[in-house]
Amino acid sequence: MTLDTVKHANETPDVDQPWAELGLKQDEYERIRTILGRRPTGAELAMYSVMWSEHCSYKSSKVHLRQFGDKAPENDALLVGIGENAGVVDVGQGYAVTFKVESHNHPSYIEPYQGAATGVGGIVRDILAMGARPVAVMDPLRFGAADHPDTKRVLPGVVAGIGGYGNCLGLPNIGGEVVFDPCYQGNPLVNALCVGVMKHEDIHLAKASGAGNKVILYGARTGGDGIGGVSVLASETFDDSKPTKRPAVQVGDPFQEKLLIECTLEIFREDLVDGIQDLGGAGLSCATSELASAGSGGMRVELDHVPLRDATLSPEEILMSESQERMCAIVEPGKVDRFLEICEKWDVIATVIGEVTDGERLEIFWHGEQIVDVPPRTVAHEGPVYERPYARPEWQDALQADDANKLARPGTAEELRAQVLKVISSPNQASKSWITDQYDRFVQGNTVLSQPEDSGMVRIDEDTNLGVAVATDGNGRYAKLDPYTGAQLALAESYRNVAATGARPLAISNCLNFGSPEDPAVMWQFAEATRGLADGCLALGTPVTGGNVSLYNQTGETAIHPTPVVAVLGVIDDVDRRTPMAFADEGHLLYLLGDTKEELGGSAWSQVIHDHLGGLPPAVDLDREKLLGEILIAASRDGMIDAAHDLSDGGLIQALVESCLRGGKGARIVVPDAVDPFVLLFSESAGRAVVAVPRSEELRFTDMCGARGLPATRIGVVDGEELDIQGEFVIPLAELRAAHEATIPSLLV
């Protein structure tokens, strides 16, 4: 077979090319020809196809994502924002923290273990590429119905992949979520987050500058696993009625990644790189084009210098391979020898594959023949931008009119008790310890809070106890009812979770999981959710530092619920002042903060008791969320509260059960006069938390709440070994624990 060189492409303009099979539209293919002034070579076509895929180019979402920049709040803490491998914020004392959440949804359905494992590996390398040492990971997960046979196939593999890869890296898994809903059947959501720490001066960016600087590929050899990988898998709807692109999922090696991490950190310490990029989605196509595009010149690459696991790979396959545990660095000539020495010390393969040029082209050669000659920005940053049509779906009005507040409620105290037990033992509300116990939460010794606490928290300075807290949240049921409000509720809950532990929220990352952008109803959901999140971040003063968009999460015509997952990162000056969720001290007074209204739309109660989704989600008051956060942070810092737990899915009763079981202490709850016990227990009104206040601090705490205008209602006391809703029912802790902890193992073991 004749090598398809640039010269050959010029001489054979009419050769048929498989642009459609590679996921390109005809107009996109014609645009490539216009850019190049000729037909593309096979290698160029491969590069454009993966880099212009939905997963890599964000071509359907760019027009909406611009709001995150246009509406960005002023925030002095933001050091690196959208556009780099991950965002970076200043947390004080000369430290910077980088964090990001991404998706590995489609690969995890096809190959659960490797799909999830390489999702962890990829996000860790994003954080590493910023110059930071990764210090923790988190995993927000969504699966189909808990009792569906395929969930039993997918979930254990995903959990094992996350635990196996993260545990081998020595990174604590400090939080996340596990949600079950039939809408995720066939399209599980496997989102992965990583947090890294560095000093301000250690920040590195993905750019190739300085003519003559060398391009070094280091890490694992390139293989045939993951050719097209996530870049293709995440850019097309799964449809069982027709053939679907399902290339091999990447195969991860956490031990190789651990060597790569330590090798890279030593390279950073010796200041040996001018630019760096990890190889994730789109592999070498992405790394070379993005580095060149963000730099000041061009790049020349000798592709046959790439170390291979499979010598039969074609140039196109090498460029498209998403083999894991690889990085690409830009190194000055005088530093190359030392760079290679460090790689050899860590048993990491490193090869000079090219150099930065003073031109404006990305040129790639194969055995002396030129196979790529492109303007790098057209590959990496100037792909298609679609303004997809969107329209409010016809069924939205009927869905919202189907008011959950009108559903039949328990008529007796016995029925109320039975429904409490049914809700807290349902798959979404039950303990997830069977899952989280498979993750190492305490490796490295700096974890101070982890699952099932409101947010994970790690110490980043052992001398001063400076720490950061991170929470992830998202409720697809709320977003289905109202995507604008649903996105803000996800932001508010994550913000509240961070504040509940005593940390001050600083910034967010997000993973926007939606169905097909070619469906106007889905695009309306996306547009509304993005608008809601941008408006919410502006109101709360928390800029979006980066994130991920995952589209085509649907099988055939059935899309997932719109699921914007929001990660909030906060800083705490002294982790010893953190607030846990456990009721641990008898006699402490329980206060409910915020207003409880009759808000049951999208609630756990409506789902579990009535299998119902309808009405409106809880209302959002971001000023109240901000005030609640300030009160929780001040109370934590000044020793006024010993426990705090936000109220969200499942309402007050869920928070009480979790805090009682966490601390091994019961509670006596007095229902306030003129309050419906059912509404008090099951409403999911936002902007609320329950706190445990030592008697000695009650006056100081209530005075603070009163002075700031935050409703604070005394509802009970920590006491005994049972949960006593006085005048209604009593449930011993042993019965609560049995109901709460038995569900997940019974479904999955």
N, C-alpha and C positions, 0 to 999 in steps of 0.2 A: 504494500500500500504506500502510495506517494505521500510524503510528509506535506501537510497543508501549511505552507509557509506564507509569509506576507507577499512575497514575490508571486507565488502561485495563485494567491487570492486575487491579485491585481490582474493576472493573465486569464482567470477563469471566472468572470463575473456571474455567469448563469448557473453555476453548480447548485443543485438542490441541497438545502441544509435543514437539519432536524430542529428548527427553532421551536416549532409547536411542541414537540416531544420534550423539549427542555423547559417548557412552561412559559415561553414568550408569546405575546400576541403578535399578529401580523404587523400592526402599526409600530410596535416596539422594535421588531426586526428591521423594518424599513428605516426607523430612526437611527439604528446602529449603522446601517449602510450609509446614511446621510452624514453621520458624525465622522466616519472613517473615509468617506469618499470612495468606497468600494465595498464588496461583501466582506464580512469578517472571516478570519481563519477559524478553524475548528476550536483552537485554544481561546481565541477572543470570544467566540460565541459561548463557550463554556463559562468564561468569566462574566460576561454580561448577564447570562441567564441566571447565575446564582446571586450576583450582586444586585440585579434588578428584581429579584424575587420579592414577594411580599414581606417575608421574614427579615430580609436584609435592608431593603430600600424604604420600607414604610410608605410605599407609594399611594396607598389608600388612606393613610392616617395623617400624613404630614400636614395637610391643610388645617387639621383640627389641633394637632399637637403644638402648633405655633402659639396657641394661647398660653401655654406654660411659660413661654418667654415674654409674650406681650403683657401678661397680667402678673408677672413675677413680683412678689413683694420685695421691698428693700430689706436686705438681710446682710449685715456685716460679716456673718459667720461663713457665708458661701465663698469658697476659694476656687472651686472648679464646678462648672455647671453642665448643662445638657450639651452633648456632642462628643464627650470623651468616653473612655471605657467605663467610667463610673464617676459619680459626683464626689466632691470632697468638701468637708466643712471643718471650720476651726472650732475646737472644743476647749481651747485654753491651754495654758502652761506650755505653749509651743507645739502642742499635739494637733494633728489633723486626723480626721476619720473619714474613710471612704466606704460607701455602701451602695448596693444595687440589687435589684430583684429582676430575674429573667425567667422565661418559660422554657420548658422542654416537654411540652404536652404531647405532641403527636408521636415522637419517638418512644415515649414512655408507655403508650398504649400498645405499640407493636412489640417492643422488647422491654418490659417493665424494669428489669434490673439494670440493664445497661443504659436505657434511656434516662432513668433517674440518676444513676451514678455519674454519667457524663454531664448531666445538668449541673450537678454539684461541682464537678471538675471545671466546667467552663466558667461558672460565675466566680470561682476562686481565682482563676487566671485573670479575669477582668480586674479583680481587686489587686492582685499581684502586679499587673501591668501599670498600675498607677504609682507604684513605688512603695506600697504598703505591705506589712506582714498581715496576712489573714488571721483573724482571731476568733471568729465564730461564724456559724452558718444557721440558717433557718429555712423551713420548708412549708409554705402554704399549699395544701393539697385538697383536691376535689375529686370525688369518685361517684360512680353511679349508685343506685340503690344498694344499701348495705347488705341486703339479702339476695342480691342478684348473683348468679354463678360467676359471671365474668368479673365482678368486683373481687371475688375470692381469688381469681387469677391475677388481676392487676395489682391490687393493693399490697399483698405480701411481697411481691417482687419489687415494687417501687420503694417500699419501706426498707427492704433489705439492701437495695442499691444505694439509697441515701445513707443508711447506717454504715454499710460496708465501706463506701468510698470515704465518707467524712471521718469515720472512726480511724481508718488507716492513715488519713492525713494528720490525725491528732488535733482536729478542730471540734470544739464543743458545739452541739446542736442545741440552741437555747430557746427555740420557740417556733411558732408557726401555727397552722390550723389543719384540721381534718374535717371535711364537710362531705356529707352524702346527699345526693339528689338524683332522681332518675334522669334529669336533663344531661348529666355528665356521662351517661352510659355510652360507651364507645368513644368518648372524648374526655378522659380524665384530665384534670389540670395539675401539672407538676411544676410549680413555681419554686425557684431556688434563690435564696438571698445569702450574701456574704458581707461581712464587716471586716475592714482592715484598719490598721493604725500605723501612723508614720509621723515624723516631724515635718514641719512646714517645708523645710529645705529639701525634703526627699521626694517631693511630688514629681512624677514623670508623665510625659504626654506622648501620644501616638503621632509622631511626625518624623519625616526623613529629611533632614537638612544637612548642608555641607557637602559640596561636590567632592567626590573622592572617598567619602566615608563608606565603610563596608556594611553590607547587608548580611547578617549572620542568622541562620536558622538553627535553633538548638532545641533539644528535647528528644522526643521519641521519633523513630523513623516513620515515614509516610507510607500508609498502607491502603488497601482497597476498602476498608471499613468506612462507612459514612460518606461514600461518594455521593455528592448532592445532599446528603444528610438532612439536617434540620432545615436548611435553606429551601429545600424542595418540599419536604414533608409538611412544613408549617405554612405552605403557600397554596394548598389545595384542599378542597373538601373531601373527606372520606366518603365514598359512596360504594356500598356493597353491590350495586347493580351494574358496575362497569369496572374495567381495570383501573387501578390507581397507582400512581408513582409511589412505590414503597422501597426506596433504596436501603441498603444495609445501615442499621443504626451503629453509631460509633461504639467502639469498645474501649473502656477505660482501664487504666492501670494506676491506682492511687499511689503505689510505691514509687513509680516513675515521677508522678506529680510532686510527691514530697521532696524528692531529690531536686526537681526543677525549682520548687519554691526556695529551698535553702541556697541553691546555686545562684538564683536570680537575686536574692537578698544580699548575698556576698558581692555580687557584681555591682549592685547599687551602692553598697558601702564604699566601694573603691571608685565610684563615679566613672564607670567605664562605658556608659551608654548615653547617646544623644537623643534617642527616641526608641520606643518599644511598643510592641503590639502582640497580644496573644492570638493564637490561631483557633478560632471557634467556628461559628457558622461561616460557610464559604471558604474556609481554609486559607491557602496561599493566595487565592484570588482576592480575598478581603484584606489580608495583611499587607500585601505589596501595594495594592491600589490605594488603600486608606493611608498608609504611611507616606506614599509619594504624593497623594492628593493634599495632605495636611502639611507637607513640607515646602521647601523653597525651590525645588528643582524637579528633575526626573529621576528615573531609576532604571538600571540595567540588571537583569537577572539571568543567570545561567541555570536553567531548570534541570539540566542533567546532573548538576552538583547536589541536588536534593537527595539525602539518604533515604533509601526505599526499603520497605519490608518485602515488596513484591516487584521484581525487576521487569515484569511484563506490563506494568502500568503505562498507559499512554500519557502524553503531555496533558491532554484534557483531563484525564482522571487525576493526575497529580495536582492540577490546579483546583479541582473540585473536591478533592478528598478532605474530609473533616476529621481525620485521625486526631486523637487527643494528645494532650501533654506536649504541646509544641509552642514555641515563642519565636518572635522575629525581632532582632535588635539592630539598631543603627550605631555603628562603632567607629570612632576615629582610627585611622590606620595605625597610629602609634600605640593604641591600646588593644589591638586585636590579639597580640600574643598573650597578654595577661588575661584577657577575656577567655581565650581558649584554654589556658592553664587552669582557671577556676572551674570551667566546665569539665575538664578531665579529672580534676580532683573529686568532683561530685558524680563522676561516671555518667555524665550527660553528653550525648553526641552533639557536637557543634561544627557547623560547616559554613564557610563563606560562600554565599550563593550569588553575590552581586555587589553593586556599589551605587551610590547616589551620583547622579550626573548633573551637569549644569544646564541640561535641556529641559523640555517640558513634556516628555513622553515617558510612558512606562514601556520598556522594551524587554521582551523575554526571548531567550534563545534556547534551542534544543540541538545539541551536537553541532553547534556552529551555525545553524540556520535560524533566522528570525521568524518566530511564530506569533509574536504579539507586538503591536506598535500602536498604542492607544493613548489619548489624553487621560491621565488617571482620574481626574475629577469626573469625567463622564461615566466612569465605571462606579466610583465610590460615592459620589455626592450629588451628581446631576442626573440621576435616574428619572424615570417617569413620575409625575405627580398627578394623581387623579382626584378630581372633585366628584366623587361618586354621588349619584342621586340618593337622597334620603327623604323619608316621609314617615310621619307618625303612623304606626300600624292601625288598621281599621279596628282591630280587636282591643286596642288599649283602653278606650272608653268603657267598654263592657267589663273589662278586667277590673278597672278601678271602681266601677259601680257595684261590683260584687263584694259588698262591705263585710269584712271579717268581724266587725264589731256586732253584727246581727246574728252571729252563729250561736247555737244553743250552748248555754253555760251550765256548770254544775248547779243542781238545785238543792243539794244538801252538803253538810260538812263532810260526810262520808265520800260523796262523789268528788268533792274538791280534793280531799286527801288522795283518792285513787288517781285523779288526774295529775297531781303533783308527782306521784311515783312513776306514772306512765311517761311524763315529759322528761324527768331527769334521768330516766333509763333508756330514752330513745337514742338511736345511734348518734345523732348530732349533739345531744346534750350529755351523753354518757362520758365517763372517764376514757381518755385516750392513752392511758398509761401502758396498755399492751403494745401500742405503737411506739410511744416516746421512750419506753424502757429499752428499746433496741438501739437507741442513739446514746453515745457517750456525751453527757451534758457537762462534765466537770473536768475533762482533760485540760491541761495547761494550768489548772488551779486558780483561774481568775474569774470563774463563773460565780456570780453572787445571787442571781435569780434565773430560773429557767422554767420550762413547762411544769405545771400548768399555771404559773404566775401570769399576771396581766401582761407583762413584757419581760423579755430576756434582758439580763444586765451583766456586763463584764467590766472588771477593773482593768484600766489601761495604764495606771501608774501605781506601783506598789508602795511608793514612798508617800504620795499625797492622797491615795485612794480615789483619784479621779476616775470616773467611769462613764460608760454610755449604756443607754437602754434602747431596745428596738422592739417594736410590735408590728405585726401584720394583721390586717383585717379586710374583710370583704363579704358582703351578703348579697348573693345573686338574686334571692327572692325579693329583697327590697328593690334592687335595681330593675328587676322585671316589672314591678309595679310602677316605678318612676325612676328612670335611669339618672336624671339630674340629682334628685334627692338621694337616691341609693348610693351614688358615688360620694356625696358629701357625708352620708352616714358612715361609710367605710373610713373616710378620712377622720371624722369625728371620733369614731370608736378607737382607732389606732392612736390618735392624739391623746384621748382620755386614758387609754391603757398605759401609755408612757408616763403621763402625769401622775397616775395612781401610784406608781412606784417611787415617786419623788423626783423624777428627772424632768428637765425642761425641754419640751419639744423644739427641735431646730429646723429640720428639713424632711422632705419625703422622697421616696422612690416609688414607682408603681409598676404593676404588671397588668395591662388591660387585655382581658381575655374575652373575646367576642366571637360570634359566628361569621358567616360569609359577608365580606364587604360588598359583594355583588347583589345582596338583598337590601333594598331600600329601608326595610324595617330595622334590620341590624345596623345599618349605617346611621339611622336616626338614634338608636340606642347609644351607639358609640359617640356620636356628636353631642348628645345630651350629657352623657356621663363625663366626657372630657370637659365640657363647658362647666359642669357642676364642680368638678375637681379643681379646675383652674380658679373659679370664683371662690371656692372654699379655701384654697391655699392662700389666696390674696387676703381673705378675711382673717385667717389665723396667723398670717405672717410666716408661713412655712414654705419656702420655695421648693419646686420640683427640681431635683438634681439630675434626674435621668430615669431610665426605666426601660420598659419593653412593651411592645404591642404584639399580641398573639391573636391572629384572625383565622378564619376558616375552621373554628372549633364547632363543627357540626357534621352529622352523618346524613347524607341526602338532603332533605328539606328541614331536618330537625336541628335547630341551633341550641346551644347551651343557653342558660340564663346569662344575660350580660353580667360579667363578673370582674369589675375593677378591684384589684387587690392593692391596698395602699400600705406601704411600710413607712412608719414614722420613726426617726432617730432623735433621741434626746440626750442631754448631758447632765450628769449629776456630780457635784463637786466632791462629795464624800460618799462612797458606796455604803459605808457603815450607817448612814442616815436613811437608807432605802426603806420603803414601806412594803412589807409582804402582804399577801391576801389572807393569811391564816388568822382565824380567831383563836388565840392561844392563851389568853389570860381571863380567867373567870372574874366577873364583876365589871369588866369594861362595858361601857355604854355604846349601844349601836345607834348611829344616826344615819338617816336617809337624806342625801343631799340632792336637791333638784325637785322638779315638779313631776308628779305622776298623773298622766292623763289616760283616757280610755283609747289606747292605741294598740290594736291587735293585728293590723294589716301586715302580712308577711311574717307573723310571729311564729315562734316554736310551738306555742299552744295550738294555733290554727292548723299548723302542719301535722302535728302528732295526733291531736284529738279528732280533727275533721278532715285531714288530707286536703286542705283548702289553701288556695293562693288567690287572694283578691283584696280589693280595697286600696287604701293608700298606706305607704309606709309611715313610720313615725316622723313627725315634723322635726326640722333641724333649726336650731338656734345657735349659730356659731359664736355669737357674743357670750351666750351662756356657757358654751363649751370652754371658751377661753377663760372665763371667770372661774368655772369649776376647776380647771387645770391650775390656775394660780393659787386657789385655796388648797388643793391637794398638795402642791409643791411646798407651799409655805408651812402647812401643817406637818409635813414630813420633815422638813428642814429644822423646824423648831420643836420637834418632839411632842406635838399635840395629838397625834394619832399613832396607834400601834399596828393597825391593819387597814387596808383599803381594797375595795374590789369594785370595778366598774359594773354598771348594769347594761346588758345588751341582750343577746339571744337568750330567751328563757326568762328574762325579767328578774325581779327581786328574788323569787324563790330559787332560781338557778344560782345566783350569787351567794345566797345564804347557805345553800347546800354545799357549794364548793368551798366556801370559807370555813364552815364548820368541819367538814371532813379533812380539809388541809391542816387544821390546827388540832383536830381531835377533841373539840369542845362544842357543846350544844349552845342553843340560844332560845330565849323566851321573847317572843315578838308580840307586841300589843298593837292591834289594828286601830289606827286613829278613828275618832268619832266621825261619822258621816262618810266613811271611806268603804267602798265595796271590797271585801277581802279578796275576791277573785281578781279585780282590777289591780289591787295593790301587788298581788303576787305575780301576775302573768303579763301585765302591760310591759311593752318594750319602749316606753318613752325614752328619748335620748337625753343626754346632758345630766346623767344621774350616776351616783356612786353610793355605796354603803361603807361606813367607816367605823372602826372601833376606837373609842376615846377613853383613856384612863379617867377615872372620876376626878382626879386632881387637876385635869386639864379641861374639864367640861366648860367652865365659865370662860376661860380664855378662848377656847375653840368657838363656842357659840357667839361670843362677842365679835370675833373676827368675821364669821359668816354673816351676822346681822349688819355689821358695819359695811360689808361689801355687797349686801343685798342678795345673798345666796340662800334660798330656803333650806333650812336644816331641821328635820323632824326627828325627835327622839322616838325610836320605834321598839327598843328593847334592850336586852342585856345578854352578854355572854355568860352562859350558865348551864351546868349539868351535862348530861349525855344524850340529850334528845333535842329535836327541833320542835318547839312548842309554839304553834300559832294560836295564841290564847283565844278561847271561845270558838275555835274551829276544829283543830286536830293536833295530835302529837305523833311524831314519828321518831323512834329511837335511832341514834346514829348508826347502829349496827345494821338496821333495816335499810337506811339510806345508802350506806356503803355497799351493801350487797346488790341493791338495785342499780347503783351508779356504776359499779365496776365490772359487773358480769356480762354486760351486753356485747362489747366488742370481741372479747375472747370467744363467746358462744357463737358468734357469726363467722369468725375467721380461723379459728383453730381446728 
